[in-house]
Structure formats: C-alpha cells, structure tokens
Amino acid sequence: MATVIVTVGLAFIGYLATYLNGLRLAQRQARLTRVNQQLSDFYGPLFALMEANGRTYDTWSSKYARPDGRDPFRHDTPPTEHELAEWRTWATTVFIPNIQAMRDVVVTKADLLIEEEMPQVLLELCAHVSGYEITAARWAQGNYEEHLSVISFPGRALREYIRDRFTHLKREQARLLGHSGTTSGNRRTGFIGR
C-alpha cells in the first residue's frame, strides 16, 4: 500500500512540475510575443522616425546655420525669404510627414505602451503635429506669416523617452530569448545610437 501511495505521490509531483514548467514557458512566450510587438509596431517605428527626423533636421540646421552655428529660427537675425522658402520645402517634404507618422503610431498603437497611461511627452508630440498641420494649411493658402508649429516640439524629452523604452525592451527581448552575451558594439542589446 505504501508503494502505491509513493508512486501516486511521485506521479502527482511529476505532473505538477510539468504543469508549472509548461505554465512558466507559456507566460514567457506570451511576454516575448508582447515585447516583439511593442518593438516592431510601436517603439521601433517611433525610434526610427525620431532618429531620421533628428538627423535630417541637423542637416538642415547646419546647412542654413548662421556664422555662430545657430539655425535661423534660433538666432537674433531672422530667417531670409530664401531660408523660409527652403524651410517650407523641407518641412512639407520631410519633417511634417515624419512627425505625422509618429503621431499615427501613437494614436493607432497606444495599446502597446509600456506605461498604463499615455505619457505627457507623447501627448505633446500629438499636439505639436496638429499645430504644424495648421501652419501647413496656411502655407497651402499662401499665408507665410508663421513657419513653426504653434506648439513646441518636445525634441529632447521625446528622444530620451523613445530611446529609453526601446533599449529597455531590446534588453528584455534578449533576456527572454536567452541571449546573455554582447551582440554588437560591446552592448548587450546591439543598439548603437548617437
């Protein structure tokens, strides 16, 4: 009788261990799926768009910089008509479409946020885009009195927010995949930023 009890007990313990291990693996897989989706559909696109926009703005800014290195919108000497015309071209061709794409990611994929509530910096981004859409609509009507959004771009805060969340998720992804070594640039995530 004792042998039967021990056998049943061991079988139950084996079943319980298998069940708990399967549950742990399923939870890990679900978390990995979520992290992958957050990276591919939300933080990855935001990161790429932010970096592209920043690098393009840096190019415009250096191309039209004043002798002291500041761009025409951050200088005592106002932009010339030529610089303003160039700005409108760059803004309508690159900057506004990029920030609209960023806003669209935020609006359509907000369920992938790490946070429980919408971060203030993302709300500021959305407001900035709306402000630029008004400015661009005025340009389309031939009104060139304004050349910037009525709401400031949260550049530094947004860049820090996106980079922080992106690298956090890349580290978590590597951990979930069981990668513990460096992958590139002597960094765990393989992320190389500027």
C-alpha positions as CSV (number, residue, x, y, z in Angstrom):
1,M,0.0,0.0,0.0
2,A,2.9,2.4,0.8
3,T,4.4,1.7,-2.6
4,V,1.2,2.7,-4.3
5,I,1.0,5.9,-2.3
6,V,4.6,6.8,-3.0
7,T,4.0,6.0,-6.8
8,V,0.9,8.2,-6.9
9,G,2.6,10.9,-5.0
10,L,5.6,10.9,-7.3
11,A,3.3,10.9,-10.3
12,F,1.4,13.8,-8.9
13,I,4.6,15.7,-8.2
14,G,5.8,15.0,-11.7
15,Y,2.5,16.1,-13.2
16,L,2.6,19.3,-11.1
17,A,6.2,20.1,-12.1
18,T,5.4,19.5,-15.7
19,Y,2.3,21.7,-15.4
20,L,4.1,24.6,-13.7
21,N,7.0,24.4,-16.2
22,G,4.6,24.5,-19.1
23,L,2.8,27.4,-17.5
24,R,6.1,29.3,-17.0
25,L,7.1,28.7,-20.6
26,A,3.7,29.8,-21.9
27,Q,3.9,33.0,-19.8
28,R,7.5,33.6,-21.1
29,Q,6.3,33.1,-24.7
30,A,3.4,35.4,-24.2
31,R,5.7,38.1,-22.8
32,L,8.2,37.6,-25.7
33,T,5.3,38.0,-28.2
34,R,4.2,41.2,-26.5
35,V,7.7,42.6,-26.4
36,N,8.3,41.8,-30.0
37,Q,5.0,43.5,-31.0
38,Q,5.9,46.6,-28.8
39,L,9.3,46.8,-30.6
40,S,8.0,46.1,-34.2
41,D,4.8,48.1,-34.1
42,F,5.4,51.0,-31.6
43,Y,8.8,51.7,-30.2
44,G,10.8,50.6,-33.2
45,P,9.0,52.8,-35.7
46,L,9.0,55.7,-33.3
47,F,12.7,55.3,-32.8
48,A,13.5,55.1,-36.5
49,L,11.2,58.1,-37.4
50,M,12.7,60.2,-34.5
51,E,16.2,59.4,-35.5
52,A,15.6,60.1,-39.2
53,N,13.8,63.3,-38.4
54,G,16.5,64.4,-36.0
55,R,19.3,63.7,-38.5
56,T,17.5,65.5,-41.3
57,Y,16.8,68.5,-39.1
58,D,20.5,68.6,-38.1
59,T,21.4,68.6,-41.8
60,W,19.0,71.5,-42.5
61,S,20.2,73.3,-39.4
62,S,23.9,73.1,-40.3
63,K,23.2,73.9,-44.0
64,Y,21.5,77.2,-43.0
65,A,23.4,77.9,-39.8
66,R,24.5,81.4,-39.0
67,P,28.2,82.1,-38.6
68,D,27.9,81.3,-34.8
69,G,26.4,77.9,-35.6
70,R,22.8,78.5,-34.6
71,D,20.0,77.9,-37.1
72,P,17.9,80.7,-38.5
73,F,15.0,80.1,-36.1
74,R,17.2,80.3,-33.0
75,H,19.1,83.4,-33.9
76,D,18.7,87.2,-33.4
77,T,18.9,87.7,-37.2
78,P,15.6,86.4,-38.6
79,P,15.5,83.9,-41.5
80,T,15.7,85.3,-45.0
81,E,12.9,84.8,-47.5
82,H,15.0,82.2,-49.2
83,E,15.6,80.3,-45.9
84,L,11.9,80.4,-45.1
85,A,11.1,79.0,-48.6
86,E,13.6,76.3,-48.1
87,W,12.2,75.6,-44.6
88,R,8.7,75.2,-46.1
89,T,10.1,72.7,-48.6
90,W,11.9,70.6,-46.0
91,A,9.0,70.8,-43.6
92,T,6.3,69.7,-46.1
93,T,8.5,67.1,-47.7
94,V,10.2,65.5,-44.7
95,F,9.5,66.9,-41.2
96,I,5.8,67.1,-41.2
97,P,5.2,63.7,-42.8
98,N,7.7,62.2,-40.3
99,I,6.0,63.7,-37.3
100,Q,2.6,62.8,-38.7
101,A,3.8,59.2,-39.0
102,M,5.0,59.3,-35.4
103,R,1.6,60.7,-34.2
104,D,-0.2,58.0,-36.2
105,V,1.9,55.3,-34.4
106,V,1.0,56.8,-31.1
107,V,-2.7,57.1,-31.9
108,T,-3.2,53.7,-33.5
109,K,-0.9,51.6,-31.4
110,A,-1.3,53.1,-27.9
111,D,-2.3,49.6,-26.6
112,L,1.4,48.7,-26.9
113,L,2.6,51.4,-24.5
114,I,4.8,50.2,-21.6
115,E,3.0,52.6,-19.3
116,E,-0.6,52.3,-18.0
117,E,-1.3,55.9,-19.0
118,M,-0.4,58.0,-22.1
119,P,3.0,59.7,-21.3
120,Q,2.8,63.5,-21.4
121,V,5.6,63.7,-24.0
122,L,3.6,61.7,-26.5
123,L,0.6,64.0,-25.9
124,E,2.9,66.9,-26.6
125,L,4.0,65.3,-29.8
126,C,0.4,64.9,-31.0
127,A,-0.3,68.5,-30.1
128,H,2.8,69.7,-32.0
129,V,1.7,67.8,-35.1
130,S,-1.7,69.3,-35.0
131,G,-0.1,72.8,-34.7
132,Y,2.1,72.1,-37.7
133,E,-0.9,70.9,-39.7
134,I,-2.5,74.3,-39.1
135,T,0.7,76.0,-40.2
136,A,1.0,73.9,-43.4
137,A,-2.7,74.5,-44.2
138,R,-1.9,78.3,-44.1
139,W,1.1,77.7,-46.4
140,A,-1.2,76.0,-48.8
141,Q,-3.3,79.1,-48.9
142,G,-0.3,81.3,-49.5
143,N,-0.1,82.6,-45.9
144,Y,3.5,82.6,-44.8
145,E,3.3,84.6,-41.6
146,E,4.0,81.6,-39.4
147,H,6.7,79.0,-40.1
148,L,6.7,76.8,-37.0
149,S,4.0,74.8,-35.1
150,V,2.1,76.8,-32.6
151,I,3.1,74.1,-30.1
152,S,6.8,73.4,-29.5
153,F,8.3,70.0,-30.5
154,P,9.3,68.1,-27.3
155,G,12.6,67.0,-29.0
156,R,15.0,66.2,-26.2
157,A,12.3,64.7,-23.9
158,L,10.8,62.7,-26.7
159,R,14.2,61.4,-27.9
160,E,15.1,60.3,-24.3
161,Y,11.7,58.7,-23.8
162,I,11.8,56.7,-27.1
163,R,15.4,55.7,-26.7
164,D,14.9,54.6,-23.1
165,R,11.9,52.4,-23.8
166,F,13.4,51.0,-27.0
167,T,16.6,49.9,-25.3
168,H,14.7,48.6,-22.2
169,L,12.6,46.4,-24.5
170,K,15.6,45.2,-26.5
171,R,17.3,44.1,-23.3
172,E,14.1,42.3,-22.2
173,Q,13.8,40.7,-25.6
174,A,17.4,39.4,-25.3
175,R,16.8,38.1,-21.8
176,L,13.6,36.3,-22.9
177,L,15.4,34.8,-25.8
178,G,18.2,33.6,-23.5
179,H,20.9,35.9,-25.0
180,S,23.3,36.9,-22.4
181,G,26.4,37.9,-24.4
182,T,27.1,41.1,-26.3
183,T,25.8,41.3,-29.9
184,S,27.3,44.4,-31.3
185,G,29.3,47.4,-30.2
186,N,30.1,45.9,-26.8
187,R,26.5,46.4,-25.8
188,R,24.1,43.8,-24.6
189,T,21.3,44.9,-26.9
190,G,23.3,45.5,-30.0
191,F,21.9,49.0,-30.0
192,I,24.1,51.7,-31.4
193,G,22.8,55.2,-31.0
194,R,24.2,58.6,-31.3
